[in-house]
Amino acid sequence: MDKWFAVVGVFGYIGLLIGYILAVTYLSPEKRRLFHGLFASMSIFILGGVLLQSVGIITDVHFVESVLSSMGITAVLMLGLYLYLRQRRKSPEKPFQPIVSRPSLSGRPDRTPVQPTEIPEPEEGQPFLDSSSLENIFRKGFSVLLYGPTGSGKTYGVIFEHLGKLEKRGERDGIVLIPCSDGMEDYDLLSKPMPVGPRDKVRILLELEKEFPDLDQSALSRIMGDWTRVEGPLREVFRRAQKGERLGVVFDELNRASRSARNLILKAMDPVMGHYELHDFTSGEVLRVPLERIQFCATCNLGASYSQTHDLDESLLDRFQSVLFVDYNTGLEERILEGEGLPPSRVSQLMSVAGALRDAYRMGHLNAPLSTRHLKNWGRAVAGGGDPQATARMLWVDRLIAHDRHGYPDEEQVMGVLEILSSTFSGTSGVPEDPASRLSQGE
């Protein structure tokens, strides 16, 4: 009986390792977590039993037998679970049918698709946003937060366009753009660092020497260093507004700002007795301006695919009187492509590919959508004489697809994108009737 348990234990641990290696090599990251947990818990169980037995705390042979038998059972479970998940991965799924009649793209079955009916496609000719209502919101001075997919023109296509109209009519005196990042802290909004060049440093030292003749110039140089701090962008906004300017301030990628920066912005946007207040803790000043002199606007990208972003809490969201979703402006994109010199037939082909890929992204079959800037660059290359399929491969195909843990592209997604391009620009010769057939079969 002891020999039988030893054999089961040896082969069980080998099976344990094989199941673990197969799982982390061939299955998706979501499913690998199951095997990480099984392997780690079983290894800790085995190690604990060996250590306890080595110090003489455990002498009962039945405990050792239970460890070995548990190891064998776990190995069988891991292999069975791997085979089951692998079979599910290969099983065909219903091909992706886009909302509008376009070439389709099927994705990996381990992603959870969103039903097309949950994301209605705008009807042909439907306006991007209600221009008159949106213009009225900006003209009234409401604070505006726009969110949507990357490259959809939130910052320059919507906010700057409407604030620029107000500036031309004399209703705004300027626009201040504040790009946000995780490295930007609250004090950077108040007093940002600035490198000092040799010429400026000499000039500053000469002025200090005149003001403090008793101090040694070399000591002043060491104290000063090569950096100084100048007025930060948010303090600049409040200072200019105090002098009577009516400004629009735009926080670009707001949810990429650090927690301290977001907290400072939250307090600055809080109306207090008909005023906005900025507490500058670097100088101890409190800057107060009337509400009508500052219009706060912001953009952000929401969703799990934007990994370097932070959640915006309800308090900060509540400071924005208008929160709008901005999707891709297909009408504007068509005008951009036409402006590059493309004929209408070619514009229609490029827009068809963009729509199919965006549908695939929304259903979880691609890692990223084809953004407006990618579409513009593609149109520029095609207008310059480039082949649509070749330039797409060089410009953005690898940008849209997923990559494995070694950095290699997902071949299924690559083939799906290339089949859409081929069926759009080369007809149906040499292309399967259903571009999703190969992907839906898990090949």
C-alpha positions as CSV (number, residue, x, y, z in Angstrom):
1,M,0.0,0.0,0.0
2,D,2.9,2.4,0.9
3,K,4.5,1.7,-2.5
4,W,1.2,2.3,-4.3
5,F,0.8,5.7,-2.6
6,A,4.4,6.7,-3.5
7,V,3.8,5.8,-7.2
8,V,0.6,7.9,-7.2
9,G,2.5,10.8,-5.5
10,V,5.4,10.8,-8.0
11,F,3.1,10.6,-11.1
12,G,0.7,12.9,-9.4
13,Y,3.3,15.7,-9.0
14,I,4.5,15.1,-12.6
15,G,0.9,15.5,-13.8
16,L,0.6,18.6,-11.6
17,L,3.5,20.2,-13.3
18,I,2.3,19.2,-16.8
19,G,-1.2,20.6,-16.2
20,Y,0.3,23.8,-14.9
21,I,2.7,24.2,-17.8
22,L,0.0,23.5,-20.3
23,A,-2.4,25.9,-18.7
24,V,-0.1,28.9,-18.5
25,T,1.1,28.3,-22.0
26,Y,-2.1,27.8,-24.0
27,L,-5.0,29.3,-22.0
28,S,-6.0,32.9,-21.6
29,P,-4.8,35.0,-18.6
30,E,-8.3,34.8,-17.1
31,K,-8.3,31.0,-17.0
32,R,-4.7,30.8,-15.9
33,R,-5.7,32.1,-12.5
34,L,-7.5,28.9,-11.7
35,F,-4.4,26.9,-12.2
36,H,-2.2,29.4,-10.4
37,G,-4.4,28.9,-7.3
38,L,-4.5,25.1,-7.6
39,F,-0.8,24.7,-8.1
40,A,0.2,27.2,-5.4
41,S,-2.2,25.7,-2.8
42,M,-1.1,22.2,-3.5
43,S,2.6,23.1,-3.4
44,I,2.2,24.9,-0.1
45,F,0.3,21.9,1.3
46,I,3.1,19.5,0.3
47,L,5.9,21.8,1.5
48,G,4.2,22.2,4.9
49,G,3.8,18.4,5.3
50,V,7.5,17.8,4.4
51,L,8.7,20.5,6.8
52,L,6.5,19.2,9.7
53,Q,7.7,15.7,9.1
54,S,11.4,16.7,8.9
55,V,11.3,18.3,12.4
56,G,9.5,15.3,13.8
57,I,6.2,17.0,14.6
58,I,4.3,14.6,12.3
59,T,5.2,10.9,12.3
60,D,1.9,9.5,11.2
61,V,2.4,7.8,7.9
62,H,-1.3,8.2,7.0
63,F,-0.7,12.0,6.8
64,V,2.0,11.5,4.3
65,E,-0.3,9.1,2.4
66,S,-3.0,11.8,2.4
67,V,-0.6,14.4,1.0
68,L,0.4,12.0,-1.8
69,S,-3.1,11.0,-2.7
70,S,-4.3,14.7,-2.6
71,M,-1.5,15.5,-5.0
72,G,-2.6,12.8,-7.4
73,I,-6.2,13.9,-7.2
74,T,-5.3,17.5,-7.8
75,A,-3.2,16.6,-10.8
76,V,-6.1,14.7,-12.3
77,L,-8.4,17.6,-11.7
78,M,-6.0,20.0,-13.3
79,L,-5.6,17.9,-16.4
80,G,-9.3,17.4,-16.7
81,L,-10.0,21.1,-16.2
82,Y,-7.4,22.0,-18.8
83,L,-8.9,19.6,-21.4
84,Y,-12.4,20.9,-20.7
85,L,-11.4,24.6,-21.0
86,R,-9.3,23.8,-24.1
87,Q,-12.3,22.1,-25.7
88,R,-14.5,25.1,-25.0
89,R,-11.9,27.3,-26.6
90,K,-12.0,25.3,-29.8
91,S,-15.8,25.0,-29.9
92,P,-17.3,27.2,-32.7
93,E,-19.4,30.1,-31.6
94,K,-22.0,32.1,-33.5
95,P,-20.2,34.4,-35.9
96,F,-20.1,38.1,-35.2
97,Q,-22.9,39.9,-37.1
98,P,-22.3,43.6,-37.0
99,I,-25.3,45.9,-36.7
100,V,-24.8,47.5,-40.1
101,S,-24.1,45.3,-43.0
102,R,-20.3,45.2,-43.1
103,P,-17.6,42.5,-43.2
104,S,-17.5,40.9,-39.8
105,L,-14.8,39.8,-37.4
106,S,-15.1,37.1,-34.8
107,G,-13.0,37.1,-31.8
108,R,-11.6,34.8,-29.1
109,P,-14.4,32.9,-27.3
110,D,-12.7,33.5,-23.9
111,R,-14.0,37.1,-24.0
112,T,-17.5,37.9,-23.1
113,P,-19.3,39.5,-26.1
114,V,-21.8,42.3,-25.8
115,Q,-25.0,41.7,-27.7
116,P,-25.3,44.1,-30.6
117,T,-28.7,45.2,-29.6
118,E,-27.2,46.8,-26.4
119,I,-25.2,49.2,-28.5
120,P,-27.4,50.7,-31.1
121,E,-25.7,52.1,-34.2
122,P,-26.7,55.7,-35.1
123,E,-28.9,55.9,-38.2
124,E,-27.4,57.1,-41.4
125,G,-27.4,60.9,-41.4
126,Q,-28.1,61.1,-37.6
127,P,-26.2,64.1,-36.1
128,F,-23.1,63.5,-34.1
129,L,-24.3,65.6,-31.2
130,D,-27.1,68.1,-31.1
131,S,-25.0,71.2,-32.0
132,S,-27.5,73.8,-30.9
133,S,-28.0,72.3,-27.5
134,L,-24.3,71.7,-27.0
135,E,-23.5,75.3,-28.0
136,N,-26.1,76.6,-25.6
137,I,-24.5,74.6,-22.8
138,F,-21.1,76.1,-23.5
139,R,-22.6,79.6,-23.9
140,K,-24.3,79.3,-20.5
141,G,-20.9,78.6,-18.9
142,F,-21.8,75.1,-17.6
143,S,-18.9,72.9,-16.7
144,V,-18.7,70.0,-19.2
145,L,-17.1,66.5,-19.0
146,L,-16.8,64.5,-22.2
147,Y,-15.9,60.8,-22.2
148,G,-15.7,58.3,-25.0
149,P,-13.2,56.2,-27.0
150,T,-9.7,57.4,-27.7
151,G,-9.3,59.5,-30.7
152,S,-13.0,60.5,-31.0
153,G,-12.2,64.2,-31.0
154,K,-13.4,65.1,-27.5
155,T,-10.8,67.7,-26.8
156,Y,-10.2,69.5,-30.1
157,G,-13.3,68.5,-32.1
158,V,-15.8,69.4,-29.4
159,I,-14.5,71.4,-26.5
160,F,-12.0,73.6,-28.3
161,E,-14.4,74.1,-31.2
162,H,-17.2,75.5,-28.9
163,L,-14.9,77.5,-26.6
164,G,-13.2,78.9,-29.7
165,K,-16.5,80.1,-31.0
166,L,-17.2,81.9,-27.7
167,E,-13.7,83.4,-27.8
168,K,-14.3,84.7,-31.4
169,R,-17.6,86.3,-30.2
170,G,-15.8,88.0,-27.3
171,E,-17.5,85.9,-24.6
172,R,-14.2,84.2,-23.6
173,D,-10.8,85.8,-23.3
174,G,-8.7,82.7,-23.6
175,I,-8.5,78.9,-23.3
176,V,-6.0,77.1,-21.0
177,L,-5.3,73.4,-21.7
178,I,-4.0,71.4,-18.7
179,P,-2.8,67.9,-19.8
180,C,-3.2,65.5,-16.9
181,S,-0.9,62.6,-15.9
182,D,-0.3,60.4,-12.9
183,G,3.1,62.1,-12.3
184,M,1.4,65.5,-12.0
185,E,0.8,66.3,-8.3
186,D,-1.3,69.0,-6.7
187,Y,1.7,71.4,-6.2
188,D,2.5,71.1,-9.9
189,L,-0.9,72.8,-10.6
190,L,0.1,75.6,-8.3
191,S,3.9,75.9,-8.8
192,K,5.5,73.8,-11.5
193,P,9.2,73.1,-11.8
194,M,11.2,74.7,-14.6
195,P,14.9,74.2,-15.6
196,V,17.1,77.2,-15.4
197,G,19.6,77.7,-18.2
198,P,23.1,79.0,-17.6
199,R,22.3,82.5,-18.9
200,D,19.2,82.8,-16.8
201,K,21.1,81.5,-13.8
202,V,23.8,84.1,-14.1
203,R,21.2,86.8,-14.5
204,I,19.3,85.7,-11.4
205,L,22.6,85.4,-9.4
206,L,23.7,88.9,-10.3
207,E,20.3,90.3,-9.2
208,L,20.5,88.4,-5.9
209,E,24.1,89.6,-5.4
210,K,22.9,93.2,-5.8
211,E,20.1,92.5,-3.3
212,F,22.2,90.6,-0.8
213,P,25.8,91.9,-1.2
214,D,27.0,90.1,1.9
215,L,26.2,86.6,0.6
216,D,28.8,84.7,-1.3
217,Q,27.9,84.1,-5.0
218,S,29.1,80.5,-5.0
219,A,26.9,79.7,-2.0
220,L,23.9,81.3,-3.7
221,S,24.6,79.2,-6.8
222,R,24.6,76.0,-4.8
223,I,21.4,76.9,-3.0
224,M,19.7,77.9,-6.2
225,G,20.6,74.7,-8.1
226,D,19.5,74.1,-11.8
227,W,15.8,74.2,-11.2
228,T,13.3,76.9,-10.2
229,R,9.5,76.9,-9.8
230,V,7.1,79.1,-11.7
231,E,3.4,79.7,-11.6
232,G,1.4,76.5,-12.2
233,P,-1.4,76.3,-14.8
234,L,-4.3,76.3,-12.3
235,R,-3.0,79.1,-10.3
236,E,-2.4,81.0,-13.6
237,V,-6.1,80.5,-14.4
238,F,-7.2,81.9,-11.1
239,R,-4.8,84.8,-11.2
240,R,-5.9,85.9,-14.7
241,A,-9.6,85.5,-13.7
242,Q,-9.0,87.7,-10.7
243,K,-7.9,90.4,-13.1
244,G,-11.2,90.1,-15.0
245,E,-10.5,87.6,-17.7
246,R,-13.2,85.1,-18.6
247,L,-11.4,81.8,-19.3
248,G,-12.1,78.3,-20.3
249,V,-9.9,75.7,-18.6
250,V,-9.7,72.2,-20.1
251,F,-8.4,69.2,-18.1
252,D,-7.4,66.8,-20.8
253,E,-7.5,63.1,-19.7
254,L,-8.7,64.1,-16.2
255,N,-8.8,60.6,-14.9
256,R,-5.1,60.2,-15.5
257,A,-4.3,62.8,-12.9
258,S,-2.9,61.7,-9.5
259,R,-5.2,61.6,-6.5
260,S,-3.7,64.7,-5.0
261,A,-4.2,66.6,-8.3
262,R,-7.8,65.4,-8.5
263,N,-8.5,66.5,-5.0
264,L,-7.2,70.0,-5.6
265,I,-9.3,70.2,-8.8
266,L,-12.3,69.1,-6.9
267,K,-11.9,71.8,-4.3
268,A,-11.2,74.4,-7.0
269,M,-14.4,73.6,-8.8
270,D,-16.6,73.8,-5.7
271,P,-18.7,77.0,-5.8
272,V,-18.4,78.8,-2.4
273,M,-20.8,81.7,-1.9
274,G,-20.9,82.5,-5.6
275,H,-17.1,82.2,-6.0
276,Y,-14.5,79.6,-7.0
277,E,-11.7,79.4,-4.5
278,L,-8.2,78.1,-5.0
279,H,-6.2,77.4,-1.8
280,D,-2.5,77.7,-2.7
281,F,-0.8,75.8,0.1
282,T,2.7,76.6,-1.5
283,S,2.2,80.3,-0.6
284,G,-0.7,80.3,1.8
285,E,-2.9,82.5,-0.5
286,V,-6.5,81.9,-1.2
287,L,-7.6,83.1,-4.7
288,R,-11.3,83.9,-5.2
289,V,-13.0,84.6,-8.5
290,P,-16.7,84.9,-9.6
291,L,-18.2,81.8,-11.1
292,E,-18.8,83.4,-14.5
293,R,-15.1,84.0,-15.1
294,I,-14.1,80.3,-15.2
295,Q,-15.7,77.6,-17.2
296,F,-14.3,74.1,-16.3
297,C,-14.2,71.4,-19.0
298,A,-12.6,68.0,-19.0
299,T,-12.2,64.9,-21.1
300,C,-11.5,61.3,-20.0
301,N,-11.4,57.7,-21.3
302,L,-13.5,55.2,-19.3
303,G,-13.2,51.5,-19.5
304,A,-11.1,48.5,-18.5
305,S,-8.8,48.8,-21.5
306,Y,-7.5,52.2,-20.3
307,S,-5.2,50.7,-17.6
308,Q,-3.4,53.9,-16.6
309,T,-6.5,55.7,-15.6
310,H,-8.2,56.2,-12.2
311,D,-11.8,56.2,-11.1
312,L,-13.6,59.5,-10.9
313,D,-15.5,59.6,-7.6
314,E,-19.1,60.9,-7.4
315,S,-18.0,64.2,-5.7
316,L,-15.8,65.1,-8.7
317,L,-18.4,64.0,-11.2
318,D,-21.0,66.1,-9.4
319,R,-19.0,69.2,-10.1
320,F,-19.7,68.9,-13.8
321,Q,-23.1,70.1,-14.8
322,S,-23.0,68.3,-18.2
323,V,-21.6,64.8,-18.7
324,L,-21.7,63.6,-22.3
325,F,-20.6,60.5,-24.2
326,V,-18.8,61.3,-27.4
327,D,-18.6,58.6,-30.0
328,Y,-16.7,58.7,-33.3
329,N,-18.0,61.5,-35.6
330,T,-18.4,59.6,-38.8
331,G,-19.6,62.6,-40.7
332,L,-16.5,64.6,-39.6
333,E,-14.3,61.6,-40.5
334,E,-15.7,61.4,-44.0
335,R,-15.0,65.1,-44.5
336,I,-11.4,64.7,-43.2
337,L,-10.8,61.8,-45.7
338,E,-12.4,63.9,-48.5
339,G,-10.1,66.7,-47.5
340,E,-7.1,64.4,-48.0
341,G,-8.2,64.1,-51.7
342,L,-9.8,60.7,-51.6
343,P,-12.7,60.0,-54.0
344,P,-16.1,59.1,-52.5
345,S,-15.8,55.4,-53.3
346,R,-12.5,55.1,-51.5
347,V,-13.8,57.1,-48.5
348,S,-16.8,54.7,-48.3
349,Q,-14.4,51.7,-48.2
350,L,-12.3,53.2,-45.5
351,M,-15.3,54.1,-43.4
352,S,-16.8,50.6,-43.9
353,V,-13.6,49.0,-42.5
354,A,-13.5,51.5,-39.6
355,G,-17.1,50.7,-38.7
356,A,-16.6,46.9,-38.8
357,L,-13.5,47.1,-36.6
358,R,-15.3,49.4,-34.1
359,D,-18.2,47.0,-33.9
360,A,-15.7,44.2,-33.3
361,Y,-14.0,46.1,-30.5
362,R,-17.4,46.9,-28.8
363,M,-18.1,43.1,-28.9
364,G,-14.8,42.2,-27.3
365,H,-13.1,40.8,-30.4
366,L,-10.4,43.4,-30.7
367,N,-8.1,45.0,-28.2
368,A,-8.6,48.6,-29.4
369,P,-10.8,50.5,-31.9
370,L,-9.7,52.2,-35.1
371,S,-9.5,55.8,-33.9
372,T,-10.1,59.0,-35.9
373,R,-6.4,59.8,-35.9
374,H,-5.5,56.4,-37.2
375,L,-8.2,56.7,-39.9
376,K,-6.9,60.1,-40.9
377,N,-3.3,58.9,-41.1
378,W,-4.4,55.9,-43.2
379,G,-6.4,58.2,-45.5
380,R,-3.4,60.4,-46.0
381,A,-1.2,57.5,-46.9
382,V,-3.8,56.1,-49.3
383,A,-4.3,59.5,-50.9
384,G,-0.5,59.7,-51.5
385,G,-0.7,56.5,-53.6
386,G,-0.3,53.8,-51.0
387,D,-2.1,50.5,-51.2
388,P,-4.9,50.5,-48.6
389,Q,-4.1,47.0,-47.3
390,A,-0.4,47.4,-47.2
391,T,-0.5,50.8,-45.5
392,A,-3.1,49.6,-43.0
393,R,-0.7,46.7,-42.1
394,M,2.2,49.2,-41.6
395,L,0.2,51.8,-39.7
396,W,-2.4,50.4,-37.3
397,V,-3.2,46.6,-37.6
398,D,-0.8,45.7,-34.8
399,R,-2.1,48.6,-32.7
400,L,-5.6,47.1,-32.6
401,I,-4.9,43.5,-31.7
402,A,-4.1,41.7,-28.5
403,H,-0.7,40.3,-27.6
404,D,0.3,37.3,-25.5
405,R,2.5,37.4,-22.4
406,H,5.6,37.2,-24.6
407,G,4.5,40.2,-26.8
408,Y,3.5,38.1,-29.9
409,P,0.4,39.3,-31.8
410,D,-2.8,37.3,-31.6
411,E,-2.8,35.6,-35.0
412,E,-6.5,35.0,-35.0
413,Q,-7.2,38.7,-34.6
414,V,-4.6,39.6,-37.2
415,M,-6.1,37.2,-39.8
416,G,-9.6,38.6,-39.0
417,V,-8.5,42.2,-39.6
418,L,-6.6,41.2,-42.8
419,E,-9.7,39.3,-44.1
420,I,-11.9,42.4,-43.6
421,L,-9.3,44.5,-45.5
422,S,-9.1,41.9,-48.3
423,S,-12.9,41.5,-48.6
424,T,-13.3,45.3,-48.8
425,F,-10.6,46.2,-51.2
426,S,-10.0,43.0,-53.2
427,G,-13.5,41.6,-53.7
428,T,-14.3,38.0,-52.8
429,S,-11.6,36.3,-54.9
430,G,-9.5,34.0,-52.6
431,V,-11.4,35.1,-49.5
432,P,-13.9,32.9,-47.6
433,E,-17.5,33.8,-47.9
434,D,-17.6,34.5,-44.2
435,P,-14.5,36.3,-43.0
436,A,-15.3,35.1,-39.4
437,S,-15.3,31.4,-40.3
438,R,-11.7,30.8,-39.5
439,L,-11.7,32.7,-36.2
440,S,-15.0,31.2,-35.0
441,Q,-13.5,27.7,-35.4
442,G,-10.6,28.7,-33.1
443,E,-7.9,28.0,-35.7
